[in-house]
Each structure stands twice: as C-alpha cells, then as structure tokens.
Amino acid sequence: MAKRRRFDPSNRNEKTHNVEPLYAKSSPWDPLNNPAFERRDQSYVRKVKPQNANQSLLLEAMAQHSLVIAAGPAGTGKTYLAITAAVEALEAGRVDRIILSRPAVEAGESLGFLPGDLQEKMSPFLRPLYDALNDRMGGKRLKQHLAEGSIEIAPIGFMRGRTLNNAFVVIDEVQNCTYGQIKMLLTRLGWHSTMVLTGDPDQSDLLEGLSGLREIARRLEAVPGIAVVRLTDKDVVRHPLVASMLGVL
C-alpha cells in the first residue's frame, strides 16, 4: 500500500486540481450575474411594498375590512401579503394571535399517512405559510411565537364550533374547500378579528364543481363590510414566464 502524502501547512492554499467552470468566461449568459434575472435577497424584509395597483388594493382592504377574500392566479402575492398584514397586526398589538389554516389536500398525488403529531402532519401543507412567516419575522421569533401559542396552526377540520376573537385568521388555498367548508370558516369570525381567505378559483385540486370559492366570492361581493379583491395575470410578481404560461394553460 502506498504511503499517504504528508500534509504540509505551507501548501494549504495550493490548488491541487483543476475545475472547469460550468459556464465559460466567453459565454454570454451567467446564471448569477444576469441583470434580467437579478438575484433576490431572501432575508428578513422590514417593509413590504405593493408591486401593483391590485396589491395596494388588497393591503388597503385588509386594513379596513374584517373579512377579505383575495382571489387570483398563482404568483400574485395573495398569501404573502396576507401573512404580512397578520404579522404587522400582531406586532402592533391589534390582535393577540395569528391563526393559520389550509386544507390538507394533495396536489394530484397521495402522500399516504404522515407520521408525527397534528402540527407535524400539517407541516407539509402549511410550508408556504411558514416560509412567508419566516421571511417576515425570522426563524427564531417564529419558533417562539409557535411555542407560546400566539401563532396557531388550526386544521380546517377542527375549526367547527370555535369563535375566533382578537385574532388575524389566514385561510390559504380556499379553492380546495367546498362551499360548506368555506361557510363554516366564515362564521368563525369573532370580535376584533380579521379573516383573509386566499385562493385561485382556476387551480382547484377537488373534483369538478366541488370548490366553493367562486360562488362564495360572487355572493359576498355585494355584502357591505366585506371586500373581495380579484387579482389577474398582470399582477403576477414571480418569474415573468409564470404570467405568460397562465395566459395559455
């Protein structure tokens, strides 16, 4: 067996191998330094600004109404803005807690039985909400609020019979709820609370005709004190191709 080469500290910075770059220096495209795809900072953002008129309308609606329905395609910022408003209300002392809920419906595939307690079972479905909360308050503060109960995960199936007072309630992916489920959720609204329902009527994972979001939004649009904000493909703030694909899919 050959002897191992003795380590020499003086050669710590010596390059012992050559690595070919994935993108040659002469290449016109660089995945990290292309101005068309500016790298976004995913760290905590202290202030969130609306990117278009409908996002401004949604933020104003959440500040002025106790019940808001935000309906629109993917990538329009519905969930993120709702979480932003919830965190701001909690930190300003306008509410005592944030309640998050989302239907446990798989997107076209069955995951089987998930291990763990209730929070662990719901965690995969609530990952987008956790990501938005983490962006708004940081991981350490998020864990503290979850431990204290000021941020609560409440599965839709366990919401019946509750009265949600002094809370900011965010119900995400409402297009995967039936008419009866949405009616039950809406009637949970209590004193000094705000409830925001977000969803895309065109991306339901339920069987055809079971989603109740479109009908609920239509009926409540004429009710005073309730805001129904409809976002469109022009409000998409994700990759520009998302808006282009939604126009043809």
N, C-alpha and C positions, 0 to 999 in steps of 0.2 A: 504494500500500500504506500502510495506516495506521501511524503511529508506535507503537512499543511503549511502554507506560506505564513511566515511570522508577520504579525501586524506591526506596521511602522507608523506611529502617530504623525510623523512628518509628512506622510503621504495621504492624510485624511481627505484633502481636497483634490487629490489626483483623480482624474477621470480614467477609469479602467475599462470602460466600454463606450461604444458609440451608439447613440439612439437617433434614428431617423425621425424627424418631425412628421406628424400626421399630415400637416398642410405645409407644402414647400413655401419658402420665402417669396418665391416668384408667383405664388398662387394669388389670384385677385380676390379670393374670399377667405375670411378668417372668422371662425365661429364666435370668438370672444371680442374681436376688435372691429366688428362691422357696425357702422353707425345706423344702419337700417334695423338692426336688432340689438339695441342698446341693453346692456346687462342691467337688470333691475336689482336694487338693494332690497333684500327680503327681511331686513332687520326691523326693529320696532319703529313705527312711524307715529310721531306725536300728533300730527294733524292730518286728517284726511279731507281732501278737496274733491268735490264732484267734477267729473270729466266732461259732462254734457248737461243739457237742459233737463232731461228726464231724471238724471241722477240728482240734480238740485231739487227737482220737484219731489222726489222720494224722500230726501232728507227733510225738507220742509213739512211734508205730510206726517212723518214720524214725530216731528217736534210739536205738531199742532193737533193731532188726532190720537185717540186712544186705540183705534183699530185701523190698520192699514193692510191692504192686500197689494203686493208687488208681483205683477205677472209679466213675464217677458222671457226671451230666449236665453240660452246659456251664455255666460261671459259678460253679462250686463251689470254685474256688481250688486245684484239684489241681496244676496246673503251677506256679503262683506259689509255693505252699508248698514244692514240691519244689526249686525254684530257691533259695528262702530257706534251706532246710536245707543245700543244697550250698554256698552262699556262706559260711554260718556254719562249716561243717566245714573249708572251705579256709582261712578267716581264722584259725581256731583251731589250724591245723596238724594236724588229724586226718587229712587227706588231702593228697596232693601236687598233685592236679589235678581238674578238673571235666570230664567228658565228656558232651556233649550229642548226642542223635541223634533223628531224626524221619523217618518215611517220606516220600519225595518223591512224594506222591500229591495231584493237584489235586482240589479240591472241586467236581467236576461239570463242569469245563471244562479244555480242553487249552491250555497256555501255549506249546507248541512248544519249540524248542531255546533254551536260555538261554545268553547269552554269558558269558565270563569263566572263571576257574579254578574249582576244586572248591568253595572257600568261597563264591565269588560265585554259583555256580549253586545252592547250597543255601540261600543267604541268604533268599530269599523264603519258603521253607518254615519256616525257623527264626526268622522275625521275632518271633513271640510269645515265644520263649525269650530272644532278645536284649532285648526290651522289659523282661522281668522282671529280667534281669541288670542292665540299665541302672538300673532302679529301686533295686536292692539295693546297687550299688557305684559307680554313676556312669559316665558315658561315658569319661572319661579313664582310670580304672582298668581298665575293661573292655577298652579297646584295648590297654593294657599287658599284661594277662593273656593276651589273644589272641596278641599278638606273642611273648610268652615261651613260649607253649605250655601254660601252666598251666590254660587253658580251651581245650578242643579240640572241634572240630566233626567228628563221625565219622558219615558216612552209613551207614545200616543195611547197605547192600550191601557195605561194606568192613569189616564187623566180624568176619567169619568168620576163625577162626584166632588171634584175639587173646586174651590173658589180661589182664584189667584189674585190676591191683594198685594199692593205695593211691589209689583214685580214688572219686569220687562220680559215679555214672552216672545220668543222667536220660534216659529214653526216653519221648518225648511222642507223643500221638496213636497209641497202640498199637492202637486199634481198626482202624487201616488196615494192620495187619500180619497175615500169615497165621499159622496155627498153627506151621508150620515155622520161620518167621522169628522168632517170639517164643521158641520153644525154643532156637534158635541164640543169641539175645541173652542169655537167662537163663544159658546155660552159659559165657558170657564172664566171669562174676563171679570175681574173684580175691581174694587175701588182703587183709585190712584195707580192704575196699571196701564201699560201699553202692550198691545199684541200686534205682531207683524207676521203675516203669512207670505211666504215667498214660493214661487214655483213657475214652471214653464208648461203651459197647457198642451204644448205640442210634443212633450217628451215624457209622457206617462208610461210607466212600466206595468200598469194594470191592463186588464183586458179592455178591449174597445167598449167605450160607453160607461165604464165604471168610475172614471175620475170625475170628481165633483167640483174641481177648481173653476172651470169655465162658467158653469151655471151659477155657482155661489158669487163669483165676481160680478156677473151680469145682474143678479138680483140685488146685491148690496150697493151697487154703484149709485143708485138713486136714494139711498138712505142718508139723511143728514148726520154728520158727525163721523162718517166712515169714508176713508179715502181709498180709492182704487187707482193705482198707478200702473200704467201699461208702458213697458219699455219695448223697443223694437230692435231690429238688426243693426240699425245705425248707432245704437248705444253700446255695442259690444266693445269692451276695453281689453280683451285678450288679444292673442295673435291676430293680425289682420285677416288671415285666412279663415278664421272662425266665422266671421261675418259673411265672407264670400261663400263658404260651404253652406251656411244656413239658408242662403238665398236659393240654392239649387237642390238641397236634400229634402 
